Amino acid sequence: MLIIICDIVFDLFFYFCNMRKGVFLMILFLSGCAGTRYVPQGEYLLRKNTLEVVPEKIVSPSSLQSYIRQKPNTSIIFGWKAFLNIYSLSPDKDNGWSRFLRHMGEPPVVFDPSLITYSKLNLDNYLTSLGFYFNTITDTVTYRNRKASVHYTIMPGKTYTIDTIRLGKADTNLAALYLQHQDRAVIGPGHILSSQTLEREAARINSVMRNNGYYSFNRSLVSFLADTLRQNGTATLEVQLPGNGEHKPYKIRKINVYPGFDPIQAVMDTAYYKSVESRDYEGMTFHYNGKTTIRPRIISNMSFIRPGELYDESKVKTTYDRLSSIRLMNSVTLLFDEVSSSRQQDTAEVDCTIRMIPGNSQGYKVNLEASSNSNGLIGISPALSYYHKNIFRGGEWLTLALMGNFQFKLKNPIRATELGASLSLTFPKMLFPVSNRIFSGRIPRTEVTASYSYQSRPEYTRNIASGTFGYTWSMGDKFHYTVNPVKMKLVKLYNMSPGFLESLNDPFLIDTYRDHLDLGLSSIFYYTSDNSPVHNTTWHYVRVGLEAAGNLLSAFNSLMKADSTGSHMIAGIAYSQYIKIDINSGYTLIRNRHQLAGRFYAGVGVPYGNAASLPLEQMFYAGGANSLRAWQARTIGPGSMPLDSTFSIPNQAGDIRLELNLEYRFPLFWKLEGALFADAGNIWTLPRGNAAPAGVFRFSDFYRSIAMDAGLGIRVNLDFVILRLDLGMIMRDPVKQAWVPPSRWLKRENYSFQFGVGYPF
């Protein structure tokens, strides 16, 4: 009967999908249709697994979920199993439409009672590794409407507390090293005895030995003996190390470096190692064909290992990380070979071979973003860059970039054009005045940039020249820093349209359209839980930016002339003074190939002193391919203000920006991915005497001018690049401060198409 009813509903569904409101009926259907259509008779769909830990908070139930063998179908929001529902939409007949829906969807997970036993065994093993012994795990299965729900009740068992740790008989030198570093032990009296903690302690001891010359030492040589026979729940732990005296410290004998190693030629030509030239530099022997790919001094400065020193695994890893960060290199390998003749000595020896495989030193990149909205405004932003990874044979990275931004309407002569060029040079070291010795991890970088931008709009022409000098470095894989102690920008305006300034809807904008000079500094702090270029597990990030300008120049105000507004000038140009801060935080939940990504952005810029407003290029804007996607860039805000008709091409900007984005990404077929998204936010101006009230940010009512959109997108994931097309529809209009009814979502001026490269956040 259920199958017959579903068939009828399917027929009605496909009929209504061709009607105007079919898309909304589809959403209602997918949220309510039963997913048991393709569950065999007499069997059950696995609805959910729940875990209860008794007593509570001893172990987090969420940490135990991954040890359950059978998982229910993927849920998106509030338990909605969208992909199971899509699979259930497929007709019984084997045709193209059916195969398409089944490929997009997810087949039902049929409940298998036998997997409960394996799940309980997994849970017990995990609890034991945490230090809980003699655990009790029971299960209860509830059946309802051809669906099965499994409930696990978990009672962690007995634990043992370590009261004493001692070192057993061991080699004298190994024992001395262990005792010297015992204060950094991860386990001690009062800790729970668990195999996980013992494993971490064994890894720590192994690192201590290998960082102090014991090249042949390994994790298997560390063991523990625990006495738990006492009745008071305590245990005595004995650390056991080798005691036969066979393990000796090693020192580095020779270091051979191949900065231009060719693995194919090395395999094909047996005389490869003899045919290369050799050159000694600071104890290292460099082997190369012809001219060296990278200067020996650069590699020597980056290396932390030296001939004659004890083998130190931490220095080996640091050297590998630093050499790998040379962008020219595709691969870096450090190999160590024991010197057999030295094994009879008190201190044995190893030879180190460093093989560096360079990639293409030159190349180019092409990027393109485009957008179009329902009123015919088209935006195209192409970019082309050329790079050289080794311009001075020291790992210096040179980049020359050209960009454009074109906004226009078909059959309309009015348009906005922006052309720009930039040149940057990055050095793999700290240039003056900072010493490189303070960086023991990855190499820092110094970057010098210069750029020029020409902007032509119907209202004005603007030239912008800028330059920066700054440093970038990392602390581990998660913390990254950028500091630009010098940041300068000069802006000149020409060909201002008569009456343009007087016609602005917001009078405070008048101050933003004048020549000005920026001289200040900026910094960026960036944290990421996963530094890999492709993320396969859940990750999050936080980026904080800070800019300030004009503070140093303000100390010389007494030496400067002032204009009619009281602003001090240098060579007839007023300098800007402001502080600007923004925070960008994101979290992406990844389950298999499904992603739920969220982002929060907040920023504010405050002019003061010599400036009445922020420079236009420092103001915030919203809309576009990576922001509120139902609007084109610079076509929304501030607040509930309408689009300024003074501008033939929109140019809305503000002092404050708040934005919240949510996007669900899912696989379709082949290289295609789908997305459902929602964006909310806006820009505002700070309160000031001449600012339009509709655009001013006020804590009491700013929420009234929040803009909201929703939409769907499709992506082509080519692994090396992601091409993206999004359709955003306005859900809440900030100008009218009202919700847009569904009947108008696809009406003129209520939607935009956005094309971009890469995920929006």
C-alpha positions in Angstrom: 0.0 0.0 0.0 2.8 2.4 0.9 4.5 1.8 -2.5 1.3 2.5 -4.3 0.8 5.7 -2.4 4.3 6.8 -3.1 3.9 6.1 -6.8 0.8 8.4 -6.9 2.6 11.1 -5.0 5.6 10.8 -7.4 3.3 11.3 -10.4 1.7 14.3 -8.8 5.1 15.7 -7.9 6.5 15.5 -11.5 3.3 17.1 -12.7 3.5 20.1 -10.3 7.2 20.5 -10.9 6.3 21.8 -14.3 4.1 24.4 -12.8 5.1 27.8 -11.4 5.4 26.7 -7.8 6.8 23.2 -8.4 10.1 24.0 -6.8 8.4 24.8 -3.5 6.3 21.6 -3.7 9.5 19.7 -4.3 11.1 21.1 -1.1 8.0 20.1 0.9 8.0 16.7 -0.6 11.6 16.0 0.0 11.2 16.9 3.6 8.3 14.5 4.2 8.6 11.6 1.8 9.3 8.3 3.5 12.8 6.8 2.7 11.7 3.2 3.0 10.5 2.8 -0.6 13.5 0.7 -1.6 13.9 -1.1 1.8 13.2 -4.9 1.1 10.1 -6.3 2.7 10.7 -7.7 6.2 13.7 -5.5 6.8 14.2 -2.0 8.3 15.8 1.3 7.5 18.4 2.4 10.0 17.0 5.6 11.3 19.5 6.7 13.9 22.1 5.6 16.6 22.1 7.2 20.0 24.6 6.8 22.8 24.1 7.2 26.5 27.1 7.3 28.9 26.4 6.4 32.6 27.4 8.3 34.6 27.3 11.4 32.4 30.3 13.4 31.3 32.8 10.6 32.1 33.2 10.2 28.3 31.7 12.4 25.6 29.1 10.5 23.6 30.1 12.4 20.5 33.7 11.0 20.7 32.2 7.5 20.6 30.0 7.9 17.5 32.9 7.1 15.1 33.2 3.6 16.6 29.8 2.4 15.6 30.0 0.2 12.6 26.7 1.0 10.8 25.8 4.7 10.2 22.3 5.9 9.1 21.8 7.9 5.9 23.4 11.3 5.6 21.3 14.1 7.3 21.6 17.7 6.3 19.6 19.9 8.7 17.3 18.9 11.5 17.6 15.2 10.5 16.4 15.8 6.9 17.8 12.9 4.8 17.7 14.7 1.5 19.8 12.3 -0.5 17.9 9.3 0.6 14.7 11.1 -0.5 16.2 11.9 -3.9 17.1 8.2 -4.3 13.5 7.3 -3.3 12.3 9.6 -6.1 13.8 7.3 -8.8 11.2 5.3 -10.8 11.3 1.5 -10.6 12.1 1.3 -14.3 15.8 1.3 -15.2 16.0 4.4 -17.4 18.2 7.4 -17.7 16.1 9.5 -15.3 16.2 6.7 -12.7 19.9 6.2 -12.9 20.5 10.0 -12.6 18.4 10.3 -9.4 20.1 7.2 -7.9 23.5 8.5 -8.7 22.7 11.9 -7.1 21.0 10.3 -4.1 22.0 7.8 -1.5 20.5 4.2 -1.2 18.8 3.4 2.1 21.0 1.9 4.9 19.3 -1.4 5.7 19.6 -2.2 9.4 22.0 -5.1 10.0 21.7 -6.5 13.6 24.9 -8.4 13.4 26.9 -5.1 13.2 25.8 -4.2 16.7 28.2 -6.8 18.1 31.1 -5.3 16.2 30.1 -1.8 17.3 30.1 -2.8 21.0 33.5 -4.5 20.5 34.9 -1.2 19.0 33.4 0.8 21.8 34.9 -1.5 24.4 38.4 -1.4 22.8 38.3 2.4 22.6 37.3 2.7 26.3 40.0 0.3 27.3 42.6 2.5 25.4 41.3 5.4 27.5 42.0 3.5 30.7 38.5 2.0 31.5 38.5 -1.7 32.1 35.7 -4.2 32.4 33.2 -2.0 30.6 29.5 -2.8 30.3 27.8 -1.9 27.0 24.2 -2.8 26.2 21.9 -2.1 23.3 18.2 -1.6 22.7 16.6 -1.6 19.2 13.3 0.1 18.6 11.3 -0.7 15.5 8.7 1.7 14.1 7.2 2.3 10.6 9.8 0.0 9.0 12.6 1.9 10.6 15.0 0.8 13.3 16.7 3.0 16.0 19.6 1.7 18.0 20.3 2.9 21.5 23.6 2.1 23.2 24.0 2.4 27.0 27.7 2.6 28.0 28.9 2.1 31.5 32.7 2.7 31.6 34.5 0.3 34.0 37.3 0.5 36.5 40.3 2.8 36.2 43.8 2.6 37.8 45.6 5.7 39.1 49.4 5.7 38.8 51.1 6.3 42.1 54.7 5.6 41.3 56.9 5.8 38.1 60.3 4.3 38.0 63.0 3.5 35.4 64.0 -0.1 35.1 67.5 -1.3 34.3 68.8 0.6 31.2 71.9 1.6 29.3 73.7 4.3 31.3 73.6 6.9 28.5 70.0 6.3 27.7 69.0 6.4 31.4 70.8 9.7 31.7 68.9 11.2 28.8 65.6 9.9 30.1 66.1 11.4 33.5 67.4 14.7 32.1 64.1 15.2 30.2 61.7 13.5 32.7 60.2 16.8 33.7 58.5 16.9 30.2 56.8 13.5 30.6 53.1 13.3 29.6 52.3 10.9 32.3 53.0 11.0 36.1 51.6 10.1 39.5 47.9 10.8 39.8 47.3 10.2 36.1 44.9 7.5 34.8 46.7 4.4 33.4 45.8 4.2 29.8 47.4 2.8 26.6 46.8 6.1 24.8 48.8 8.0 27.3 51.5 5.4 27.4 51.8 5.6 23.6 52.3 9.3 23.8 54.9 8.9 26.5 56.7 6.3 24.4 56.7 8.7 21.4 58.1 11.4 23.6 61.0 9.2 24.8 61.7 8.1 21.3 62.0 11.8 20.2 64.3 12.6 23.1 66.7 9.8 22.1 66.6 10.6 18.4 67.1 14.3 19.1 70.3 13.6 21.0 72.2 11.5 18.5 70.5 8.0 18.8 69.8 7.7 15.1 69.0 3.9 15.3 66.6 4.3 18.2 62.9 3.6 17.5 59.6 3.4 19.3 59.6 -0.4 19.7 62.5 -0.1 22.1 60.3 1.6 24.7 58.0 -0.6 26.8 56.1 -0.3 30.1 55.4 -2.7 32.9 52.4 -1.9 35.1 51.6 -3.6 38.5 47.8 -3.4 39.1 47.5 -6.2 41.7 46.8 -3.8 44.5 43.3 -3.6 45.8 43.2 0.2 46.2 42.9 1.0 42.5 46.5 2.2 42.0 49.3 1.0 39.8 53.0 1.1 39.8 54.6 1.9 36.4 58.0 0.9 35.3 59.6 2.4 32.1 61.8 -0.1 30.3 64.6 0.9 28.0 67.4 -1.1 26.3 70.2 -2.1 28.6 72.6 -4.0 26.4 74.8 -1.0 25.4 74.4 -1.7 21.7 72.8 1.7 21.0 75.3 4.4 20.3 74.9 8.1 19.5 75.6 9.1 15.8 77.1 12.2 14.4 76.9 13.6 10.9 80.0 12.8 8.8 79.2 14.3 5.4 76.4 16.2 3.8 75.9 15.8 0.0 73.4 18.2 -1.6 71.9 17.8 -5.1 70.0 21.1 -5.6 68.9 20.2 -9.2 68.3 16.4 -8.7 66.8 14.7 -11.7 65.3 11.3 -10.6 64.6 10.0 -14.1 68.2 10.7 -15.3 69.6 9.2 -12.1 67.7 5.9 -12.8 68.4 5.8 -16.6 72.1 6.9 -16.3 74.2 4.7 -14.1 77.0 7.3 -14.2 74.8 10.1 -13.2 76.3 10.6 -9.7 79.8 10.6 -11.2 79.0 13.0 -14.1 77.9 16.0 -11.9 80.3 18.6 -10.7 81.1 19.0 -7.0 81.7 22.1 -4.9 82.3 22.4 -1.1 80.6 25.1 0.8 80.6 25.4 4.6 81.1 21.7 5.2 78.5 20.7 2.5 79.3 19.2 -0.8 77.1 20.4 -3.6 76.6 18.3 -6.8 75.2 19.9 -9.9 75.3 19.9 -13.7 76.5 23.3 -15.1 75.1 26.3 -13.2 73.6 25.6 -9.8 69.8 25.9 -9.7 70.0 27.8 -6.4 73.0 29.3 -4.7 74.8 27.1 -2.2 74.7 29.9 0.4 70.9 29.9 0.4 70.7 26.2 1.2 73.5 26.4 3.8 71.7 29.2 5.6 68.4 27.2 5.6 70.0 24.0 6.9 70.2 23.3 10.6 72.3 20.2 10.2 76.1 20.4 10.1 79.0 17.9 9.7 80.5 16.9 13.0 77.3 17.5 15.0 75.2 14.8 16.7 72.2 13.6 14.7 69.2 15.5 15.8 65.8 14.5 14.3 64.2 17.9 15.3 66.9 19.7 13.2 66.4 17.3 10.4 62.6 18.1 10.3 63.2 21.8 10.6 65.7 21.6 7.7 63.2 19.7 5.6 60.4 22.2 6.3 62.6 25.2 5.4 64.0 23.7 2.2 60.5 22.6 1.2 59.2 26.1 1.6 61.4 27.2 -1.3 58.6 27.6 -3.9 60.9 26.5 -6.7 61.1 22.9 -5.3 58.6 20.2 -6.2 60.2 17.8 -3.8 62.8 17.6 -1.1 64.2 14.4 0.4 66.7 13.9 3.2 68.4 10.5 3.3 70.7 9.1 6.0 73.1 6.2 5.5 75.1 4.6 8.4 78.8 4.5 7.9 79.5 0.8 8.6 83.1 1.3 9.4 82.2 3.6 12.3 80.0 1.1 14.2 83.0 0.0 16.4 83.6 3.6 17.6 82.0 5.1 20.7 80.2 7.5 18.5 79.0 6.1 15.1 78.5 8.1 12.0 75.9 8.7 9.2 76.1 10.4 5.9 73.3 12.8 4.8 72.1 13.2 1.2 69.8 16.1 0.4 67.9 15.7 -3.0 66.0 18.7 -4.2 63.8 18.3 -7.3 63.0 21.7 -8.8 59.9 22.4 -10.8 59.2 24.9 -13.5 60.7 28.2 -12.5 58.3 30.3 -14.5 54.6 30.2 -15.3 51.4 32.2 -15.4 47.9 32.1 -13.8 44.6 33.2 -15.2 41.6 34.1 -13.1 38.1 35.3 -14.1 35.0 36.4 -12.2 31.8 37.5 -13.7 28.3 38.5 -12.6 25.0 39.6 -14.1 21.8 40.7 -12.4 18.2 40.9 -13.6 18.4 44.6 -14.6 21.1 43.9 -17.2 24.3 45.1 -15.4 27.2 42.9 -16.3 30.5 42.7 -14.4 33.7 41.0 -15.7 36.9 40.8 -13.7 39.8 39.1 -15.6 43.3 38.7 -14.1 46.6 37.5 -15.6 49.8 37.0 -13.7 53.3 35.9 -14.6 55.6 34.5 -11.9 59.3 33.5 -11.6 60.1 31.4 -8.6 63.9 31.9 -8.7 64.6 35.2 -10.3 68.0 35.7 -8.6 68.8 32.1 -7.9 68.1 32.5 -4.2 64.4 31.3 -4.1 63.2 34.9 -4.7 59.6 35.0 -6.1 58.8 37.6 -8.7 55.1 38.2 -9.7 53.9 40.6 -12.4 50.1 40.8 -12.5 47.6 42.6 -14.8 43.9 42.9 -13.9 40.8 44.5 -15.2 37.3 45.2 -14.0 34.6 46.1 -16.5 31.0 46.9 -15.7 28.5 47.7 -18.4 25.0 47.2 -19.9 24.4 45.9 -23.3 23.4 48.6 -25.8 24.3 51.3 -23.3 27.3 53.6 -23.7 27.8 54.1 -19.9 30.4 51.9 -18.4 33.0 51.7 -15.7 36.6 50.5 -16.4 39.4 49.6 -14.1 42.9 48.6 -15.2 45.7 47.7 -12.9 49.2 46.4 -12.8 51.3 45.2 -9.8 54.8 44.0 -9.2 55.9 42.0 -6.1 59.2 40.5 -5.1 59.4 38.0 -2.2 62.7 37.1 -0.5 62.9 33.8 1.5 64.4 35.6 4.5 64.0 38.6 6.7 65.6 41.7 5.3 66.7 44.5 7.6 66.2 45.3 10.4 65.0 41.9 11.7 67.5 39.0 12.4 66.7 35.7 10.9 68.2 33.9 13.9 65.0 34.3 15.9 63.1 32.0 13.4 63.9 28.4 14.2 61.0 26.9 12.2 59.9 27.7 8.7 61.7 30.5 6.9 60.2 33.9 7.1 59.6 36.0 4.0 60.1 39.6 3.1 57.7 41.1 0.4 58.1 44.3 -1.5 55.1 45.3 -3.7 54.3 48.2 -6.0 51.0 48.7 -7.9 49.1 51.1 -10.1 45.4 51.3 -10.9 43.5 53.4 -13.4 39.8 53.8 -12.8 37.5 55.4 -15.3 33.8 56.0 -14.4 31.2 58.4 -15.8 31.5 60.6 -12.7 35.3 60.8 -12.4 38.7 59.3 -13.3 41.0 58.1 -10.5 44.7 57.1 -10.4 46.0 55.0 -7.5 49.7 54.3 -6.9 50.7 52.2 -3.9 53.6 50.3 -2.3 54.2 48.1 0.7 57.2 46.6 2.5 56.5 43.8 5.0 57.2 40.4 6.5 55.3 37.1 6.6 56.1 34.1 8.8 54.5 31.1 10.4 54.6 29.4 13.8 54.0 25.8 13.0 51.3 24.8 10.5 48.4 26.7 12.1 49.6 30.2 13.0 50.5 32.7 10.2 51.4 36.3 10.5 51.9 39.3 8.2 53.2 42.7 9.2 53.7 45.6 6.8 55.5 48.3 8.7 55.4 50.5 5.6 52.2 50.9 3.5 51.8 53.9 1.3 49.1 54.9 -1.2 48.6 58.0 -3.3 45.2 58.8 -4.9 44.5 61.5 -7.5 41.2 62.3 -9.1 40.6 63.9 -12.4 37.7 64.8 -14.8 35.2 65.1 -12.0 31.7 65.6 -13.5 30.1 69.0 -12.8 27.8 68.9 -9.9 28.8 65.3 -9.0 29.7 66.0 -5.4 26.7 68.2 -4.7 24.3 65.5 -6.0 25.5 62.7 -3.7 22.6 61.3 -1.6 24.9 61.0 1.4 26.8 64.3 2.1 29.6 62.7 4.1 30.7 60.9 0.9 32.0 64.2 -0.4 35.1 63.9 1.7 35.9 60.5 0.2 36.2 61.9 -3.3 39.3 64.0 -3.0 43.0 63.5 -3.5 44.7 62.0 -0.5 47.8 60.2 0.8 47.9 57.1 3.0 51.0 56.3 5.0 50.8 53.8 7.7 51.0 50.1 8.6 49.0 46.9 8.5 49.1 43.5 10.0 47.2 40.2 9.6 46.9 37.3 12.0 45.6 34.0 10.5 44.9 30.8 12.3 43.7 27.6 10.5 43.2 24.1 12.0 44.1 22.5 8.7 46.9 24.1 6.5 46.5 21.6 3.6 45.4 23.0 0.2 42.6 20.4 -0.1 40.5 19.8 3.1 39.2 16.3 3.7 38.2 16.7 7.3 36.3 19.3 9.3 38.3 22.5 9.7 38.0 26.1 10.8 39.9 29.4 10.5 40.1 32.9 11.9 41.6 35.9 10.2 42.1 39.2 11.9 43.3 42.3 10.0 44.4 45.7 11.3 45.3 48.8 9.4 46.3 52.3 10.6 47.4 55.4 8.7 48.4 58.9 9.4 49.6 58.6 13.0 53.3 59.1 12.2 52.5 62.1 9.9 50.4 63.7 12.5 53.5 64.3 14.6 54.6 66.9 12.0 51.3 68.8 11.6 52.9 72.0 12.8 55.2 71.9 9.7 52.3 71.4 7.3 49.9 73.8 5.6 46.1 73.3 6.2 43.4 73.5 3.6 40.0 75.2 4.0 38.6 72.2 5.9 41.5 72.2 8.4 43.2 69.1 7.0 47.0 69.2 7.0 48.6 68.6 3.6 51.9 67.3 2.1 52.7 68.8 -1.3 49.1 70.1 -1.6 47.5 66.7 -0.8 45.8 65.9 2.5 46.8 62.8 4.3 44.4 60.3 5.7 44.2 59.3 9.3 42.2 56.2 10.4 42.2 52.8 12.0 40.5 49.8 10.5 39.9 46.3 11.8 38.2 43.3 10.4 37.6 39.7 11.5 36.8 36.8 9.1 36.0 33.4 10.7 34.8 30.2 9.1 33.9 26.7 10.0 33.4 23.8 7.5 31.9 20.5 8.6 32.9 17.7 6.3 31.3 14.3 6.2 32.4 12.1 3.3 31.9 14.4 0.3 29.3 16.6 1.9 30.3 20.0 3.4 28.4 22.5 5.5 30.4 25.7 5.5 29.7 28.8 7.5 31.4 32.2 7.7 31.1 35.3 9.8 32.6 38.6 8.8 32.7 41.9 10.7 34.7 45.0 10.0 34.8 48.7 11.0 36.9 51.6 10.0 37.1 54.9 12.0 38.5 58.1 10.6 39.8 60.7 13.0 42.4 63.5 13.4 43.2 64.7 9.9 40.3 63.0 8.1 36.6 63.3 8.3 35.9 60.1 6.4 37.7 56.9 5.3 39.3 56.9 1.9 36.9 55.4 -0.6 39.3 52.4 -1.3 39.4 51.6 2.4 35.6 51.6 2.8 33.6 48.3 3.0 31.2 47.1 0.3 29.0 44.1 0.0 27.6 41.9 -2.8 29.3 39.9 -5.5 30.5 36.4 -6.0 31.9 36.0 -2.5 29.5 38.0 -0.5 25.7 38.7 -0.7 25.2 36.8 -4.0 21.8 38.2 -4.9 23.4 41.6 -5.4 26.3 42.6 -7.6 29.3 44.1 -5.9 28.7 47.6 -4.5 25.0 47.6 -5.2 23.7 47.3 -1.6 23.6 49.6 1.4 24.6 51.5 3.3 21.8 50.4 5.6 18.4 50.8 4.0 19.5 53.5 1.6 18.4 53.0 -2.0 20.9 52.8 -4.8 22.5 56.2 -5.4 21.3 57.4 -8.8 24.2 59.8 -8.9 26.4 56.9 -10.0 25.7 55.4 -13.5 27.6 52.3 -12.3 26.8 51.5 -8.6 29.4 52.4 -6.0 27.8 51.9 -2.5 30.3 51.9 0.4 30.3 52.2 4.2 32.4 52.3 7.4 31.0 49.0 8.8 30.3 45.6 7.4 28.6 42.6 9.0 27.9 39.4 7.1 26.9 35.8 7.8 27.1 33.1 5.2 26.0 29.5 5.1 26.5 27.0 2.3 25.8 23.3 1.9 27.9 21.5 -0.8 27.1 18.0 -2.1 28.3 15.8 -4.9 26.2 15.2 -8.0 28.0 13.2 -10.6 31.3 13.2 -12.6 33.1 16.4 -11.6 29.9 18.3 -10.7 28.9 19.5 -7.3 25.8 21.2 -6.1 25.3 23.9 -3.5 22.4 25.5 -1.5 23.3 28.7 0.3 22.0 31.7 2.3 23.7 35.0 2.9 22.8 37.8 5.4 24.4 41.2 6.1 24.9 44.7 5.0 27.2 47.8 5.2 26.6 50.9 7.3 28.1 54.3 8.0 29.2 55.6 11.3 27.0 58.2 13.0 28.1 61.7 12.1 26.3 65.0 11.7 25.9 65.0 7.9 25.3 61.3 7.4 22.0 60.1 5.9 20.0 58.5 8.8 18.9 55.5 6.7 22.5 54.4 6.3 23.8 54.9 9.9 24.6 52.0 12.1 22.6 52.0 15.4 22.7 49.1 17.8 19.1 49.6 18.6 17.7 48.9 15.1 20.5 47.9 12.7 18.8 44.5 12.3 16.0 46.2 10.4 18.3 46.9 7.5 19.8 43.4 7.3 19.7 42.0 3.7 19.1 38.3 3.1 19.3 36.1 0.1 19.2 32.4 -0.7 20.1 30.4 -3.8 21.6 27.4 -5.4 24.8 26.8 -7.4 26.7 24.3 -9.4 30.5 23.7 -9.3 32.8 21.9 -11.6 35.6 20.5 -9.4 38.6 19.8 -11.6 40.8 19.1 -8.6 43.3 21.8 -9.5 40.6 24.5 -9.8 36.9 24.9 -9.0 34.6 26.7 -11.4 31.5 28.1 -9.8 28.1 29.5 -10.9 25.6 30.7 -8.3 22.0 32.0 -8.6 21.2 34.3 -5.7 17.6 35.5 -5.0 16.7 38.3 -2.6 14.7 37.1 0.3 14.7 40.2 2.4 15.0 43.7 0.9 16.9 46.1 3.2 15.5 49.2 1.4 11.9 48.2 2.0 12.8 46.4 5.2 10.5 43.7 4.2 10.5 40.0 3.1 10.1 39.3 -0.6 7.3 36.8 -1.3 8.2 33.6 -3.2 6.2 34.7 -6.2 8.8 37.5 -6.8 12.0 35.6 -6.2 12.7 35.2 -9.9 11.3 38.6 -10.9 13.3 41.3 -12.6 15.8 43.0 -10.3 15.4 40.4 -7.6 18.2 37.9 -8.6 21.8 37.8 -9.8 24.1 35.2 -11.4 27.6 35.1 -10.0 30.5 33.3 -11.6 33.7 32.7 -9.7 36.8 30.5 -9.3 37.1 28.5 -6.0 34.7 28.3 -3.1 33.3 31.6 -1.9 34.6 30.9 1.6 
